Every structure is written in C-alpha cells, then in structure tokens.
Amino acid sequence: MNLFSKIFGIIKPYEAKEILEKERGEYKDIKPKNLEEQALKLVGETIYKKIIKEYTEKQWGKDCKELPPEIIKRLPLRFIYDNNYFDDPFQGIPTKGYTEIFKKLLKGIKVELNTPYDKNMKAKKIIYTGKIDEFYNYKYGKLEYRYLTFFEKELNTDNYQGNAVVNYSSHDCLFTRTIEHKHFVFDTKSKHTIITDEHSNWGKLNDSSVSAYPVISESNKKLYNKYAKIKNDNIIFGGRLGSFKYLNMDETIKQALEISNNLKNNHGIKKD
C-alpha cells in the first residue's frame, strides 16, 4: 500500500484495487507465456514499467519477454501498509549470523576450503552443491545461471540507507541492490557501517563472480532433466546449483533436512 499510495496518489486499499483492476485490463484473463505478460496480469502497466521491467532485465540480462512467468509469481501482492517482503509469520536470521551455526555443525569434522573437487573421491555418499552441468563436464551442454559480483565498502557513518536492503530498479544504476548489513541485526551502537553493492554479471566472469541463480526457462529445465537422470548412486545433488531450483534460505534448509532424513531412513541411522 505504501507503493500504491505513492504512485497512484491514493490512501485506501479499495482505491488501489480499483486502479489495478483497470490497469490489468485485457491482460487479466490471459494465460501468461512470459514474465512480462505475468506481471501485466498481476499489476498492470504502470507498476510493471516503474518497478519490475528494468530491475528484472538488469538482474537476468534478458528482455522480460524472454523470461518464464514463474519468476514474477514469487512476488507477493498485498493491500496493507506493511513493507515486509515475505508473508511468513516467523522471519529472521541467526543472531550471530550463519558462520557461527556452521562452526558448530562442523566441529570435529575435517574441512578443506579453496580445494577443487576430486571426482575420484571414494565415499558411500557425496553431497554436491555445485553446478550439476559442470560436474558432468557439460556433456549435454551448459545450463544458464545468473552470476553476481559483490563490491564491499566500509563507510564512516552510523547509518547509510536506513534499511537492510534497497533495490535500484532503473537501468541508470549499474547495481541491482545495496545491502547494509547492520540493519539485519538492528545494530544501533556501531559508529561505522559496511555496505555491499550487488551487480549482475553478464559479461566475462571475473574471479569474484559467483553463480547464484539458475535461469528457470523451458530449455534449461529440459537440459537439467537430462543431467538429473544420469544414474549415480553415491552422489546427491542439492542447493540452488545442484538441484537447479530458485531456493530461498528456508527452502534450502528444508531441502537439506529432507535429504538428511532420507539418508537416515535408508541406512538405518539413528535420528539423534
């Protein structure tokens, strides 16, 4: 409602609904074939052009007509004055961040970082969360991913943007969003701040780029399914890259727990 109020100059939810109903017009009854049609069906032309179109094209490096409708279905549409992105009743991150959790999970376990994966490795089960097409040496071709590059700065101010995440939806700005980390943990004491500008990288990948999002198109789904059907009993593929799914953190943790429980059940391991 804060967004609708600023763009349309209205206050009441019913006013926003009436405007969006007109904006959706001929698109409201279509079966969307791409992201642009899905967005127009959902919110109409004004919101699509102001908020969605350029940001999405900057993120994915493709015209919205070339992207699948599923991507925009993830965005919630609410008629309340609540700026939360998610509808989940419980939201948050670990108080000390994810690093502390993994330190405890991996206590007593040998960990090697910056080490290439050895495909001759012998183990009863291997959980692989890298790119599935890369694992198989691209034998069927390359899957598409959205790559990210992060630029971090420490600033001599106690508050840079007043929020954890600010998106930049215009092509005029090179990066897609800025993260100010202290706001995730409601830090009001430190006199400096650290921000990260997030760039989508569609040119030559540099050493700091990471594969972050699978591009879920029909052609990529078909290609992924060919890789997923390769029989390999001791390898379990997981995460966004291994299972080629657009997962949020809670969904990733859920997937990991399900894989773990399946392994326990199949091998008679106690669940303590």
C-alpha positions in Angstrom: 0.0 0.0 0.0 2.9 2.4 0.6 4.0 1.8 -3.0 0.4 2.1 -4.4 -0.1 5.3 -2.4 3.0 7.0 -3.7 2.5 6.0 -7.3 -1.3 6.5 -7.7 -1.9 9.2 -5.0 -4.4 7.1 -3.1 -4.8 6.0 0.5 -7.5 3.3 0.8 -7.0 -0.4 -0.3 -10.2 -0.4 -2.3 -8.9 2.6 -4.3 -5.7 0.6 -5.2 -7.7 -2.4 -6.2 -9.9 -0.4 -8.5 -6.9 1.2 -10.2 -5.1 -2.1 -10.6 -8.2 -3.7 -12.0 -8.3 -1.0 -14.7 -4.5 -1.3 -15.2 -4.8 -5.1 -15.7 -7.4 -4.6 -18.4 -7.1 -7.0 -21.3 -4.3 -8.9 -19.5 -6.3 -10.2 -16.5 -7.8 -13.2 -18.4 -4.7 -14.3 -20.4 -2.6 -17.3 -19.8 0.9 -15.7 -19.5 3.6 -17.1 -21.8 6.4 -15.0 -20.3 7.3 -12.8 -17.4 6.1 -9.6 -19.0 2.6 -11.0 -19.5 2.5 -12.4 -16.0 3.5 -9.0 -14.5 0.9 -7.2 -16.6 -1.8 -9.7 -15.5 -0.7 -9.3 -11.8 -0.3 -5.5 -11.5 -0.9 -3.8 -14.9 1.3 -1.5 -16.9 2.3 1.3 -14.5 3.7 -0.8 -11.7 5.3 -3.1 -14.3 7.2 -0.3 -16.1 8.1 1.6 -12.9 9.2 -1.2 -10.6 9.5 -4.6 -12.4 10.7 -4.3 -16.0 14.1 -2.6 -15.8 15.1 -4.2 -12.5 14.3 -7.7 -13.8 16.1 -7.1 -17.1 19.1 -5.8 -15.2 19.0 -8.9 -12.9 18.6 -11.6 -15.5 20.3 -10.0 -18.6 17.3 -10.8 -20.7 14.2 -9.0 -22.0 11.2 -9.7 -19.9 9.5 -11.4 -22.9 12.3 -14.0 -22.9 11.9 -14.9 -19.2 9.5 -17.5 -17.8 6.3 -16.3 -15.9 7.3 -18.3 -12.8 9.9 -15.7 -11.7 7.4 -13.0 -11.1 4.9 -15.3 -9.4 7.2 -15.2 -6.3 6.4 -11.6 -5.6 3.5 -11.1 -3.1 0.7 -8.6 -3.8 -0.7 -7.1 -0.6 -3.2 -4.3 0.2 -1.9 -3.5 3.7 0.7 -0.9 4.9 3.4 -3.5 5.6 6.7 -3.3 3.8 7.8 -6.9 4.7 8.7 -8.8 1.6 7.6 -12.2 2.9 4.3 -13.3 4.5 5.9 -15.8 6.8 4.8 -15.5 10.4 8.4 -16.1 11.7 11.2 -14.3 10.0 14.8 -13.7 10.9 18.4 -14.7 10.6 20.7 -16.2 13.3 21.7 -13.7 15.9 25.4 -14.2 15.2 25.0 -15.0 11.5 25.3 -18.2 9.6 29.0 -18.5 10.2 28.6 -19.4 13.9 26.0 -22.1 13.0 28.3 -23.8 10.5 31.2 -23.6 13.0 29.1 -25.6 15.5 27.8 -28.0 12.8 31.3 -28.7 11.5 33.0 -29.1 14.9 35.3 -32.1 14.8 34.9 -32.5 11.1 37.8 -32.0 8.7 37.1 -29.1 6.3 39.2 -28.1 3.3 38.5 -24.8 1.6 39.5 -23.5 -1.8 40.1 -27.1 -2.8 39.0 -28.4 -6.2 36.5 -31.3 -6.0 38.2 -34.6 -6.8 35.8 -36.8 -8.9 37.8 -39.9 -8.0 36.9 -39.4 -4.3 35.7 -42.6 -2.7 32.8 -42.2 -0.3 29.5 -44.0 0.3 27.6 -40.8 -0.2 28.7 -37.4 -1.6 26.5 -34.3 -1.4 27.4 -32.0 -4.2 26.0 -28.4 -4.2 28.0 -27.1 -7.2 26.7 -26.8 -10.8 25.4 -30.1 -12.0 26.3 -29.5 -15.6 29.9 -28.6 -14.6 30.1 -31.9 -12.5 29.3 -33.9 -15.7 31.8 -31.8 -17.8 28.9 -30.2 -19.7 28.3 -33.5 -21.7 24.8 -32.3 -22.7 25.6 -28.6 -22.9 25.7 -25.7 -20.4 22.9 -24.6 -18.2 22.3 -20.9 -17.7 22.9 -19.1 -14.4 22.7 -15.6 -13.1 26.1 -14.5 -11.8 26.7 -12.0 -9.1 29.7 -9.8 -8.2 29.8 -8.1 -4.8 31.6 -4.8 -4.0 32.0 -4.2 -0.3 32.7 -0.8 1.4 33.2 0.3 4.9 31.8 3.8 5.5 32.5 6.3 8.3 28.8 6.8 9.1 26.5 5.1 11.6 23.6 4.7 9.1 23.9 4.8 5.3 20.5 3.9 3.9 18.3 3.2 6.9 17.3 -0.3 5.8 19.0 -3.7 5.3 18.2 -3.9 1.5 17.4 -1.2 -1.0 16.7 -2.2 -4.6 17.6 0.0 -7.6 15.1 -0.7 -10.3 16.4 1.6 -13.1 18.9 0.8 -15.8 20.5 4.1 -14.9 22.1 2.4 -11.8 24.7 -0.3 -12.6 24.0 -2.4 -9.5 20.7 -4.1 -8.6 20.7 -3.5 -4.8 22.7 -2.4 -1.8 22.9 -4.4 1.4 23.6 -2.5 4.7 24.4 -5.5 7.0 24.0 -3.8 10.4 20.2 -3.4 9.9 19.8 -7.2 9.7 20.7 -7.4 13.4 19.3 -4.0 14.4 22.8 -2.6 15.3 22.4 0.9 16.7 25.7 1.1 18.6 28.5 1.0 16.0 29.6 4.3 14.5 30.6 2.9 11.2 28.7 0.7 8.6 29.5 -1.9 5.9 27.6 -1.9 2.7 27.7 -4.3 -0.3 26.7 -3.3 -3.8 25.4 -6.3 -5.8 26.0 -6.4 -9.5 24.6 -8.9 -12.0 27.4 -10.0 -14.3 26.5 -10.9 -17.9 29.9 -10.3 -19.5 33.2 -12.0 -18.9 33.1 -13.5 -15.4 35.9 -12.4 -13.1 37.4 -14.1 -10.1 34.9 -12.6 -7.6 31.8 -13.6 -9.5 29.6 -16.4 -8.1 26.9 -18.5 -9.7 23.8 -17.5 -7.7 20.6 -18.2 -9.5 19.6 -20.8 -12.1 17.7 -19.4 -15.1 14.5 -21.4 -15.0 13.5 -21.5 -18.7 11.8 -24.4 -20.5 15.0 -25.2 -22.4 17.1 -25.2 -19.2 14.5 -27.4 -17.5 14.8 -30.0 -20.3 18.6 -29.8 -20.2 18.7 -30.1 -16.4 16.4 -33.2 -16.5 18.9 -34.9 -18.8 21.6 -34.4 -16.2 19.3 -35.4 -13.3 18.5 -38.7 -15.0 22.2 -39.8 -15.1 22.4 -42.8 -12.7 24.9 -42.0 -10.0 24.0 -43.8 -6.7 26.6 -42.3 -4.4 26.1 -38.6 -5.5 23.3 -36.4 -4.1 22.9 -33.1 -5.8 21.5 -30.2 -3.6 21.1 -26.5 -3.3 20.3 -24.0 -6.0 23.0 -25.1 -8.4 22.9 -28.9 -7.7 19.1 -29.2 -7.9 18.7 -26.3 -10.4 16.0 -24.6 -8.3 15.4 -21.0 -7.2 15.5 -21.6 -3.4 15.3 -19.1 -0.6 17.4 -19.9 2.6 14.4 -21.5 4.4 13.7 -23.7 1.4 17.4 -24.7 1.2 17.5 -25.7 4.9 14.3 -27.7 4.4 15.8 -29.5 1.4 18.9 -30.3 3.4 16.9 -31.7 6.3 14.8 -33.8 3.9 17.9 -35.2 2.2 19.4 -36.0 5.7 16.2 -37.7 6.9 16.1 -39.8 3.7 19.6 -40.9 4.2 18.9 -41.9 7.8 15.8 -43.8 6.9 17.5 -45.6 4.1 20.6 -46.6 6.1 19.1 -47.2 9.5 20.9 -44.3 11.1 19.5 -43.0 14.4 18.0 -39.6 14.2 19.7 -38.1 17.2 
